[in-house]
Amino acid sequence: MEIRTLNPDRGVYSATGDYVHAIEVRGAERLLFVAGTMGLDADGRPGATLEEQLGLIWANIRAILASAGMTVDNIVRLTSYLRDPAYAAANAAARVTALSGRAVPTTAIVAQTLVDEWLVEIEVVAAG
């Protein structure tokens, strides 16, 4: 599988260091679409803080990816749903850490989650 990042330097605004405009995937045999994942522990309880929920989200995403024989290195697209725009910096920092600085196409949306205690929900697309 070949992954190529695309950040055109003409005709579109510049990407920042923590995301890219696009990723082209060639030769992938599988695509994995991961549902929005919340910061819930194994018993379904949300973390008490934003940071705890972000840690749980990424642990849950890693477990889901592992069930498909993938890792965070297979992520090619990510969307975050934040209850509050004030969560953007912490969410971005958690993403950069979880992906070891690898930039992927990313969108963050401020939205009301189905349960008030769910502060962030993240969905990913992975290729392998």
N, CA, C and O atoms as a GROMACS GRO file, in nm:
protein
  512
    1MET      N    1   0.084  -0.117   0.000
    1MET     CA    2   0.000   0.000   0.000
    1MET      C    3   0.089   0.124   0.000
    1MET      O    4   0.189   0.131   0.072
    2GLU      N    5   0.052   0.219  -0.080
    2GLU     CA    6   0.125   0.346  -0.088
    2GLU      C    7   0.033   0.458  -0.038
    2GLU      O    8  -0.083   0.468  -0.078
    3ILE      N    9   0.087   0.540   0.049
    3ILE     CA   10   0.014   0.657   0.099
    3ILE      C   11   0.093   0.781   0.062
    3ILE      O   12   0.212   0.791   0.091
    4ARG      N   13   0.025   0.874  -0.003
    4ARG     CA   14   0.090   0.998  -0.046
    4ARG      C   15   0.008   1.116   0.006
    4ARG      O   16  -0.112   1.125  -0.019
    5THR      N   17   0.074   1.206   0.080
    5THR     CA   18   0.005   1.325   0.128
    5THR      C   19   0.007   1.432   0.020
    5THR      O   20   0.102   1.446  -0.056
    6LEU      N   21  -0.102   1.507   0.016
    6LEU     CA   22  -0.116   1.613  -0.084
    6LEU      C   23  -0.145   1.745  -0.013
    6LEU      O   24  -0.244   1.758   0.059
    7ASN      N   25  -0.057   1.841  -0.035
    7ASN     CA   26  -0.073   1.977   0.017
    7ASN      C   27  -0.038   2.074  -0.094
    7ASN      O   28   0.075   2.124  -0.098
    8PRO      N   29  -0.130   2.101  -0.186
    8PRO     CA   30  -0.099   2.192  -0.295
    8PRO      C   31  -0.056   2.328  -0.242
    8PRO      O   32  -0.110   2.376  -0.142
    9ASP      N   33   0.039   2.389  -0.309
    9ASP     CA   34   0.086   2.520  -0.263
    9ASP      C   35   0.025   2.635  -0.343
    9ASP      O   36   0.057   2.751  -0.318
   10ARG      N   37  -0.061   2.602  -0.437
   10ARG     CA   38  -0.130   2.706  -0.515
   10ARG      C   39  -0.279   2.674  -0.520
   10ARG      O   40  -0.318   2.557  -0.529
   11GLY      N   41  -0.361   2.777  -0.516
   11GLY     CA   42  -0.504   2.761  -0.534
   11GLY      C   43  -0.581   2.721  -0.410
   11GLY      O   44  -0.704   2.708  -0.416
   12VAL      N   45  -0.514   2.701  -0.298
   12VAL     CA   46  -0.581   2.665  -0.173
   12VAL      C   47  -0.496   2.718  -0.058
   12VAL      O   48  -0.375   2.735  -0.072
   13TYR      N   49  -0.559   2.745   0.055
   13TYR     CA   50  -0.487   2.793   0.173
   13TYR      C   51  -0.388   2.688   0.222
   13TYR      O   52  -0.405   2.569   0.194
   14SER      N   53  -0.288   2.731   0.294
   14SER     CA   54  -0.183   2.640   0.342
   14SER      C   55  -0.235   2.554   0.456
   14SER      O   56  -0.311   2.600   0.541
   15ALA      N   57  -0.194   2.429   0.458
   15ALA     CA   58  -0.223   2.340   0.570
   15ALA      C   59  -0.129   2.375   0.684
   15ALA      O   60  -0.019   2.426   0.661
   16THR      N   61  -0.171   2.346   0.806
   16THR     CA   62  -0.082   2.365   0.921
   16THR      C   63  -0.004   2.236   0.944
   16THR      O   64  -0.027   2.137   0.874
   17GLY      N   65   0.085   2.237   1.039
   17GLY     CA   66   0.171   2.122   1.061
   17GLY      C   67   0.103   1.998   1.113
   17GLY      O   68   0.160   1.889   1.106
   18ASP      N   69  -0.020   2.011   1.166
   18ASP     CA   70  -0.082   1.894   1.226
   18ASP      C   71  -0.190   1.830   1.140
   18ASP      O   72  -0.258   1.738   1.186
   19TYR      N   73  -0.208   1.876   1.017
   19TYR     CA   74  -0.300   1.810   0.926
   19TYR      C   75  -0.255   1.834   0.782
   19TYR      O   76  -0.175   1.923   0.756
   20VAL      N   77  -0.308   1.754   0.691
   20VAL     CA   78  -0.282   1.771   0.548
   20VAL      C   79  -0.416   1.785   0.478
   20VAL      O   80  -0.519   1.744   0.530
   21HIS      N   81  -0.414   1.845   0.359
   21HIS     CA   82  -0.537   1.860   0.284
   21HIS      C   83  -0.593   1.726   0.237
   21HIS      O   84  -0.715   1.707   0.236
   22ALA      N   85  -0.506   1.634   0.198
   22ALA     CA   86  -0.555   1.507   0.144
   22ALA      C   87  -0.448   1.399   0.157
   22ALA      O   88  -0.329   1.427   0.166
   23ILE      N   89  -0.494   1.277   0.158
   23ILE     CA   90  -0.407   1.160   0.151
   23ILE      C   91  -0.458   1.074   0.036
   23ILE      O   92  -0.577   1.042   0.030
   24GLU      N   93  -0.368   1.038  -0.053
   24GLU     CA   94  -0.401   0.944  -0.160
   24GLU      C   95  -0.353   0.807  -0.117
   24GLU      O   96  -0.238   0.790  -0.077
   25VAL      N   97  -0.442   0.708  -0.126
   25VAL     CA   98  -0.408   0.571  -0.088
   25VAL      C   99  -0.414   0.486  -0.214
   25VAL      O  100  -0.515   0.483  -0.284
   26ARG      N  101  -0.303   0.418  -0.244
   26ARG     CA  102  -0.298   0.327  -0.359
   26ARG      C  103  -0.263   0.187  -0.310
   26ARG      O  104  -0.181   0.169  -0.220
   27GLY      N  105  -0.328   0.090  -0.370
   27GLY     CA  106  -0.296  -0.049  -0.340
   27GLY      C  107  -0.349  -0.099  -0.207
   27GLY      O  108  -0.303  -0.202  -0.158
   28ALA      N  109  -0.444  -0.029  -0.148
   28ALA     CA  110  -0.502  -0.077  -0.023
   28ALA      C  111  -0.594  -0.195  -0.052
   28ALA      O  112  -0.671  -0.192  -0.148
   29GLU      N  113  -0.586  -0.296   0.029
   29GLU     CA  114  -0.674  -0.411   0.014
   29GLU      C  115  -0.799  -0.398   0.100
   29GLU      O  116  -0.902  -0.459   0.073
   30ARG      N  117  -0.789  -0.315   0.206
   30ARG     CA  118  -0.899  -0.303   0.299
   30ARG      C  119  -0.919  -0.158   0.341
   30ARG      O  120  -0.823  -0.082   0.350
   31LEU      N  121  -1.043  -0.121   0.366
   31LEU     CA  122  -1.078   0.005   0.427
   31LEU      C  123  -1.158  -0.026   0.553
   31LEU      O  124  -1.244  -0.114   0.552
   32LEU      N  125  -1.130   0.047   0.660
   32LEU     CA  126  -1.202   0.029   0.786
   32LEU      C  127  -1.263   0.163   0.823
   32LEU      O  128  -1.192   0.262   0.839
   33PHE      N  129  -1.394   0.166   0.838
   33PHE     CA  130  -1.467   0.286   0.876
   33PHE      C  131  -1.508   0.269   1.022
   33PHE      O  132  -1.590   0.184   1.055
   34VAL      N  133  -1.449   0.350   1.110
   34VAL     CA  134  -1.473   0.338   1.253
   34VAL      C  135  -1.578   0.440   1.295
   34VAL      O  136  -1.565   0.559   1.268
   35ALA      N  137  -1.682   0.392   1.360
   35ALA     CA  138  -1.789   0.478   1.408
   35ALA      C  139  -1.735   0.580   1.507
   35ALA      O  140  -1.625   0.564   1.560
   36GLY      N  141  -1.811   0.685   1.530
   36GLY     CA  142  -1.773   0.782   1.632
   36GLY      C  143  -1.745   0.711   1.762
   36GLY      O  144  -1.829   0.634   1.811
   37THR      N  145  -1.629   0.736   1.819
   37THR     CA  146  -1.583   0.667   1.939
   37THR      C  147  -1.574   0.767   2.054
   37THR      O  148  -1.512   0.872   2.040
   38MET      N  149  -1.636   0.733   2.165
   38MET     CA  150  -1.639   0.822   2.280
   38MET      C  151  -1.534   0.784   2.383
   38MET      O  152  -1.471   0.678   2.375
   39GLY      N  153  -1.516   0.872   2.479
   39GLY     CA  154  -1.421   0.850   2.589
   39GLY      C  155  -1.485   0.773   2.702
   39GLY      O  156  -1.499   0.824   2.813
   40LEU      N  157  -1.525   0.650   2.673
   40LEU     CA  158  -1.590   0.564   2.770
   40LEU      C  159  -1.496   0.451   2.808
   40LEU      O  160  -1.421   0.401   2.725
   41ASP      N  161  -1.502   0.410   2.936
   41ASP     CA  162  -1.422   0.295   2.978
   41ASP      C  163  -1.492   0.166   2.938
   41ASP      O  164  -1.598   0.170   2.875
   42ALA      N  165  -1.434   0.053   2.974
   42ALA     CA  166  -1.487  -0.077   2.933
   42ALA      C  167  -1.628  -0.103   2.988
   42ALA      O  168  -1.701  -0.185   2.934
   43ASP      N  169  -1.665  -0.033   3.094
   43ASP     CA  170  -1.800  -0.046   3.151
   43ASP      C  171  -1.897   0.057   3.096
   43ASP      O  172  -2.012   0.064   3.140
   44GLY      N  173  -1.851   0.138   2.999
   44GLY     CA  174  -1.938   0.236   2.938
   44GLY      C  175  -1.949   0.368   3.012
   44GLY      O  176  -2.036   0.449   2.982
   45ARG      N  177  -1.861   0.390   3.110
   45ARG     CA  178  -1.862   0.514   3.187
   45ARG      C  179  -1.768   0.616   3.124
   45ARG      O  180  -1.655   0.582   3.089
   46PRO      N  181  -1.813   0.742   3.110
   46PRO     CA  182  -1.726   0.844   3.052
   46PRO      C  183  -1.617   0.886   3.150
   46PRO      O  184  -1.636   0.885   3.271
   47GLY      N  185  -1.502   0.924   3.092
   47GLY     CA  186  -1.397   0.980   3.175
   47GLY      C  187  -1.446   1.108   3.243
   47GLY      O  188  -1.534   1.175   3.191
   48ALA      N  189  -1.388   1.141   3.358
   48ALA     CA  190  -1.434   1.255   3.437
   48ALA      C  191  -1.390   1.388   3.378
   48ALA      O  192  -1.454   1.491   3.402
   49THR      N  193  -1.280   1.389   3.303
   49THR     CA  194  -1.226   1.514   3.248
   49THR      C  195  -1.209   1.500   3.097
   49THR      O  196  -1.214   1.390   3.042
   50LEU      N  197  -1.189   1.614   3.033
   50LEU     CA  198  -1.164   1.612   2.888
   50LEU      C  199  -1.040   1.528   2.857
   50LEU      O  200  -1.043   1.447   2.764
   51GLU      N  201  -0.933   1.548   2.932
   51GLU     CA  202  -0.809   1.475   2.906
   51GLU      C  203  -0.828   1.325   2.925
   51GLU      O  204  -0.776   1.244   2.848
   52GLU      N  205  -0.904   1.287   3.029
   52GLU     CA  206  -0.929   1.145   3.051
   52GLU      C  207  -1.012   1.087   2.936
   52GLU      O  208  -0.985   0.976   2.891
   53GLN      N  209  -1.111   1.161   2.889
   53GLN     CA  210  -1.192   1.112   2.777
   53GLN      C  211  -1.109   1.100   2.650
   53GLN      O  212  -1.125   1.003   2.576
   54LEU      N  213  -1.022   1.196   2.625
   54LEU     CA  214  -0.936   1.186   2.506
   54LEU      C  215  -0.845   1.064   2.515
   54LEU      O  216  -0.824   0.995   2.415
   55GLY      N  217  -0.791   1.037   2.633
   55GLY     CA  218  -0.709   0.916   2.651
   55GLY      C  219  -0.788   0.790   2.625
   55GLY      O  220  -0.739   0.698   2.560
   56LEU      N  221  -0.912   0.784   2.676
   56LEU     CA  222  -0.997   0.668   2.654
   56LEU      C  223  -1.036   0.654   2.507
   56LEU      O  224  -1.038   0.544   2.454
   57ILE      N  225  -1.066   0.766   2.442
   57ILE     CA  226  -1.100   0.761   2.299
   57ILE      C  227  -0.988   0.696   2.221
   57ILE      O  228  -1.012   0.604   2.142
   58TRP      N  229  -0.866   0.742   2.242
   58TRP     CA  230  -0.754   0.688   2.165
   58TRP      C  231  -0.724   0.543   2.202
   58TRP      O  232  -0.683   0.465   2.116
   59ALA      N  233  -0.743   0.506   2.328
   59ALA     CA  234  -0.728   0.365   2.366
   59ALA      C  235  -0.834   0.280   2.296
   59ALA      O  236  -0.806   0.171   2.248
   60ASN      N  237  -0.957   0.332   2.292
   60ASN     CA  238  -1.066   0.259   2.225
   60ASN      C  239  -1.040   0.248   2.075
   60ASN      O  240  -1.062   0.142   2.016
   61ILE      N  241  -0.995   0.355   2.013
   61ILE     CA  242  -0.963   0.351   1.870
   61ILE      C  243  -0.853   0.249   1.843
   61ILE      O  244  -0.861   0.172   1.747
   62ARG      N  245  -0.748   0.249   1.927
   62ARG     CA  246  -0.640   0.151   1.908
   62ARG      C  247  -0.693   0.008   1.919
   62ARG      O  248  -0.652  -0.079   1.842
   63ALA      N  249  -0.784  -0.017   2.014
   63ALA     CA  250  -0.841  -0.152   2.030
   63ALA      C  251  -0.925  -0.191   1.908
   63ALA      O  252  -0.918  -0.305   1.862
   64ILE      N  253  -1.004  -0.097   1.857
   64ILE     CA  254  -1.086  -0.125   1.739
   64ILE      C  255  -0.996  -0.153   1.619
   64ILE      O  256  -1.020  -0.249   1.545
   65LEU      N  257  -0.894  -0.070   1.599
   65LEU     CA  258  -0.801  -0.092   1.488
   65LEU      C  259  -0.732  -0.227   1.502
   65LEU      O  260  -0.717  -0.300   1.404
   66ALA      N  261  -0.688  -0.261   1.623
   66ALA     CA  262  -0.618  -0.388   1.646
   66ALA      C  263  -0.708  -0.506   1.612
   66ALA      O  264  -0.659  -0.608   1.564
   67SER      N  265  -0.840  -0.492   1.636
   67SER     CA  266  -0.930  -0.603   1.603
   67SER      C  267  -0.935  -0.630   1.453
   67SER      O  268  -0.977  -0.737   1.409
   68ALA      N  269  -0.891  -0.531   1.375
   68ALA     CA  270  -0.884  -0.546   1.229
   68ALA      C  271  -0.740  -0.566   1.182
   68ALA      O  272  -0.712  -0.562   1.062
   69GLY      N  273  -0.649  -0.587   1.275
   69GLY     CA  274  -0.509  -0.605   1.239
   69GLY      C  275  -0.443  -0.476   1.193
   69GLY      O  276  -0.350  -0.479   1.113
   70MET      N  277  -0.490  -0.363   1.244
   70MET     CA  278  -0.437  -0.232   1.205
   70MET      C  279  -0.390  -0.156   1.328
   70MET      O  280  -0.415  -0.196   1.442
   71THR      N  281  -0.319  -0.047   1.303
   71THR     CA  282  -0.273   0.043   1.409
   71THR      C  283  -0.311   0.186   1.369
   71THR      O  284  -0.370   0.208   1.263
   72VAL      N  285  -0.277   0.281   1.453
   72VAL     CA  286  -0.304   0.422   1.420
   72VAL      C  287  -0.228   0.464   1.294
   72VAL      O  288  -0.265   0.563   1.231
   73ASP      N  289  -0.125   0.391   1.257
   73ASP     CA  290  -0.052   0.422   1.133
   73ASP      C  291  -0.138   0.400   1.009
   73ASP      O  292  -0.105   0.450   0.902
   74ASN      N  293  -0.247   0.325   1.023
   74ASN     CA  294  -0.336   0.299   0.911
   74ASN      C  295  -0.444   0.407   0.894
   74ASN      O  296  -0.516   0.407   0.795
   75ILE      N  297  -0.454   0.499   0.990
   75ILE     CA  298  -0.556   0.603   0.983
   75ILE      C  299  -0.524   0.698   0.867
   75ILE      O  300  -0.413   0.748   0.856
   76VAL      N  301  -0.624   0.721   0.781
   76VAL     CA  302  -0.607   0.810   0.666
   76VAL      C  303  -0.706   0.927   0.669
   76VAL      O  304  -0.699   1.014   0.582
   77ARG      N  305  -0.797   0.930   0.765
   77ARG     CA  306  -0.895   1.038   0.776
   77ARG      C  307  -0.951   1.039   0.917
   77ARG      O  308  -0.973   0.933   0.975
   78LEU      N  309  -0.975   1.159   0.973
   78LEU     CA  310  -1.022   1.170   1.110
   78LEU      C  311  -1.118   1.288   1.122
   78LEU      O  312  -1.091   1.397   1.072
   79THR      N  313  -1.229   1.265   1.191
   79THR     CA  314  -1.324   1.372   1.221
   79THR      C  315  -1.350   1.373   1.371
   79THR      O  316  -1.382   1.270   1.430
   80SER      N  317  -1.337   1.491   1.432
   80SER     CA  318  -1.365   1.507   1.575
   80SER      C  319  -1.492   1.589   1.591
   80SER      O  320  -1.514   1.687   1.520
   81TYR      N  321  -1.576   1.547   1.685
   81TYR     CA  322  -1.697   1.621   1.721
   81TYR      C  323  -1.678   1.668   1.864
   81TYR      O  324  -1.670   1.587   1.957
   82LEU      N  325  -1.672   1.798   1.882
   82LEU     CA  326  -1.645   1.858   2.013
   82LEU      C  327  -1.771   1.925   2.066
   82LEU      O  328  -1.842   1.993   1.992
   83ARG      N  329  -1.800   1.906   2.196
   83ARG     CA  330  -1.915   1.974   2.256
   83ARG      C  331  -1.890   2.123   2.271
   83ARG      O  332  -1.984   2.202   2.278
   84ASP      N  333  -1.764   2.163   2.277
   84ASP     CA  334  -1.730   2.303   2.303
   84ASP      C  335  -1.607   2.338   2.221
   84ASP      O  336  -1.512   2.260   2.217
   85PRO      N  337  -1.605   2.455   2.156
   85PRO     CA  338  -1.486   2.492   2.078
   85PRO      C  339  -1.361   2.507   2.165
   85PRO      O  340  -1.250   2.500   2.114
   86ALA      N  341  -1.379   2.527   2.294
   86ALA     CA  342  -1.264   2.536   2.385
   86ALA      C  343  -1.186   2.405   2.394
   86ALA      O  344  -1.074   2.404   2.445
   87TYR      N  345  -1.244   2.295   2.346
   87TYR     CA  346  -1.178   2.164   2.351
   87TYR      C  347  -1.082   2.143   2.234
   87TYR      O  348  -1.011   2.042   2.230
   88ALA      N  349  -1.079   2.236   2.139
   88ALA     CA  350  -1.004   2.215   2.015
   88ALA      C  351  -0.854   2.193   2.039
   88ALA      O  352  -0.796   2.101   1.982
   89ALA      N  353  -0.793   2.274   2.122
   89ALA     CA  354  -0.647   2.262   2.143
   89ALA      C  355  -0.612   2.128   2.208
   89ALA      O  356  -0.518   2.061   2.165
   90ALA      N  357  -0.686   2.089   2.311
   90ALA     CA  358  -0.658   1.961   2.378
   90ALA      C  359  -0.682   1.845   2.283
   90ALA      O  360  -0.606   1.748   2.283
   91ASN      N  361  -0.787   1.853   2.202
   91ASN     CA  362  -0.817   1.748   2.106
   91ASN      C  363  -0.704   1.737   2.002
   91ASN      O  364  -0.660   1.626   1.970
   92ALA      N  365  -0.658   1.851   1.951
   92ALA     CA  366  -0.549   1.849   1.852
   92ALA      C  367  -0.422   1.792   1.914
   92ALA      O  368  -0.353   1.712   1.850
   93ALA      N  369  -0.391   1.831   2.036
   93ALA     CA  370  -0.271   1.780   2.102
   93ALA      C  371  -0.279   1.628   2.122
   93ALA      O  372  -0.181   1.557   2.102
   94ALA      N  373  -0.396   1.579   2.162
   94ALA     CA  374  -0.414   1.434   2.181
   94ALA      C  375  -0.399   1.361   2.048
   94ALA      O  376  -0.338   1.254   2.043
   95ARG      N  377  -0.454   1.419   1.941
   95ARG     CA  378  -0.442   1.357   1.808
   95ARG      C  379  -0.297   1.351   1.764
   95ARG      O  380  -0.250   1.246   1.718
   96VAL      N  381  -0.225   1.462   1.777
   96VAL     CA  382  -0.084   1.466   1.736
   96VAL      C  383  -0.004   1.363   1.815
   96VAL      O  384   0.080   1.293   1.758
   97THR      N  385  -0.029   1.353   1.944
   97THR     CA  386   0.041   1.254   2.026
   97THR      C  387   0.005   1.112   1.983
   97THR      O  388   0.093   1.028   1.966
   98ALA      N  389  -0.124   1.086   1.965
   98ALA     CA  390  -0.169   0.951   1.929
   98ALA      C  391  -0.113   0.906   1.795
   98ALA      O  392  -0.083   0.788   1.775
   99LEU      N  393  -0.099   1.001   1.702
   99LEU     CA  394  -0.048   0.968   1.568
   99LEU      C  395   0.102   0.990   1.557
   99LEU      O  396   0.158   0.983   1.447
  100SER      N  397   0.169   1.015   1.669
  100SER     CA  398   0.314   1.038   1.672
  100SER      C  399   0.355   1.147   1.572
  100SER      O  400   0.459   1.138   1.507
  101GLY      N  401   0.272   1.251   1.562
  101GLY     CA  402   0.304   1.364   1.477
  101GLY      C  403   0.269   1.346   1.330
  101GLY      O  404   0.285   1.439   1.252
  102ARG      N  405   0.222   1.228   1.291
  102ARG     CA  406   0.185   1.205   1.151
  102ARG      C  407   0.059   1.284   1.120
  102ARG      O  408  -0.042   1.271   1.190
  103ALA      N  409   0.064   1.364   1.016
  103ALA     CA  410  -0.050   1.446   0.979
  103ALA      C  411  -0.144   1.370   0.886
  103ALA      O  412  -0.100   1.303   0.794
  104VAL      N  413  -0.274   1.382   0.912
  104VAL     CA  414  -0.378   1.322   0.828
  104VAL      C  415  -0.484   1.428   0.801
  104VAL      O  416  -0.491   1.527   0.873
  105PRO      N  417  -0.566   1.409   0.698
  105PRO     CA  418  -0.679   1.500   0.677
  105PRO      C  419  -0.770   1.495   0.800
  105PRO      O  420  -0.813   1.388   0.843
  106THR      N  421  -0.798   1.611   0.855
  106THR     CA  422  -0.869   1.620   0.981
  106THR      C  423  -0.976   1.729   0.975
  106THR      O  424  -0.954   1.835   0.917
  107THR      N  425  -1.089   1.702   1.035
  107THR     CA  426  -1.194   1.802   1.050
  107THR      C  427  -1.241   1.798   1.195
  107THR      O  428  -1.258   1.691   1.253
  108ALA      N  429  -1.263   1.915   1.253
  108ALA     CA  430  -1.321   1.925   1.387
  108ALA      C  431  -1.451   2.003   1.375
  108ALA      O  432  -1.456   2.109   1.312
  109ILE      N  433  -1.556   1.950   1.435
  109ILE     CA  434  -1.689   2.010   1.429
  109ILE      C  435  -1.739   2.027   1.572
  109ILE      O  436  -1.724   1.938   1.654
  110VAL      N  437  -1.798   2.143   1.600
  110VAL     CA  438  -1.860   2.163   1.730
  110VAL      C  439  -2.006   2.119   1.717
  110VAL      O  440  -2.080   2.168   1.633
  111ALA      N  441  -2.045   2.024   1.803
  111ALA     CA  442  -2.179   1.966   1.794
  111ALA      C  443  -2.226   1.923   1.932
  111ALA      O  444  -2.146   1.903   2.024
  112GLN      N  445  -2.354   1.910   1.945
  112GLN     CA  446  -2.410   1.856   2.068
  112GLN      C  447  -2.404   1.704   2.059
  112GLN      O  448  -2.454   1.645   1.964
  113THR      N  449  -2.343   1.640   2.159
  113THR     CA  450  -2.339   1.494   2.161
  113THR      C  451  -2.470   1.441   2.220
  113THR      O  452  -2.546   1.517   2.280
  114LEU      N  453  -2.496   1.314   2.201
  114LEU     CA  454  -2.622   1.255   2.246
  114LEU      C  455  -2.635   1.251   2.398
  114LEU      O  456  -2.746   1.254   2.451
  115VAL      N  457  -2.522   1.244   2.467
  115VAL     CA  458  -2.520   1.241   2.613
  115VAL      C  459  -2.431   1.357   2.660
  115VAL      O  460  -2.320   1.373   2.610
  116ASP      N  461  -2.480   1.437   2.753
  116ASP     CA  462  -2.406   1.556   2.797
  116ASP      C  463  -2.266   1.525   2.847
  116ASP      O  464  -2.176   1.607   2.830
  117GLU      N  465  -2.244   1.409   2.907
  117GLU     CA  466  -2.113   1.374   2.962
  117GLU      C  467  -2.011   1.338   2.855
  117GLU      O  468  -1.892   1.334   2.884
  118TRP      N  469  -2.055   1.312   2.732
  118TRP     CA  470  -1.963   1.281   2.622
  118TRP      C  471  -1.910   1.413   2.568
  118TRP      O  472  -1.984   1.486   2.502
  119LEU      N  473  -1.784   1.444   2.593
  119LEU     CA  474  -1.727   1.573   2.557
  119LEU      C  475  -1.672   1.576   2.415
  119LEU      O  476  -1.674   1.680   2.349
  120VAL      N  477  -1.623   1.463   2.369
  120VAL     CA  478  -1.562   1.452   2.236
  120VAL      C  479  -1.599   1.316   2.178
  120VAL      O  480  -1.610   1.218   2.251
  121GLU      N  481  -1.619   1.313   2.048
  121GLU     CA  482  -1.641   1.188   1.976
  121GLU      C  483  -1.553   1.194   1.851
  121GLU      O  484  -1.549   1.296   1.782
  122ILE      N  485  -1.482   1.085   1.823
  122ILE     CA  486  -1.390   1.084   1.708
  122ILE      C  487  -1.421   0.964   1.620
  122ILE      O  488  -1.436   0.852   1.668
  123GLU      N  489  -1.429   0.990   1.489
  123GLU     CA  490  -1.442   0.880   1.394
  123GLU      C  491  -1.322   0.883   1.299
  123GLU      O  492  -1.268   0.989   1.268
  124VAL      N  493  -1.282   0.764   1.256
  124VAL     CA  494  -1.166   0.754   1.168
  124VAL      C  495  -1.196   0.660   1.052
  124VAL      O  496  -1.285   0.576   1.058
  125VAL      N  497  -1.117   0.679   0.946
  125VAL     CA  498  -1.112   0.586   0.834
  125VAL      C  499  -0.968   0.537   0.828
  125VAL      O  500  -0.874   0.616   0.833
  126ALA      N  501  -0.952   0.406   0.819
  126ALA     CA  502  -0.818   0.347   0.810
  126ALA      C  503  -0.810   0.263   0.683
  126ALA      O  504  -0.911   0.210   0.636
  127ALA      N  505  -0.689   0.251   0.630
  127ALA     CA  506  -0.666   0.172   0.509
  127ALA      C  507  -0.550   0.078   0.534
  127ALA      O  508  -0.454   0.112   0.604
  128GLY      N  509  -0.559  -0.039   0.475
  128GLY     CA  510  -0.451  -0.136   0.491
  128GLY      C  511  -0.439  -0.229   0.376
  128GLY      O  512  -0.352  -0.316   0.376
   0.00000   0.00000   0.00000
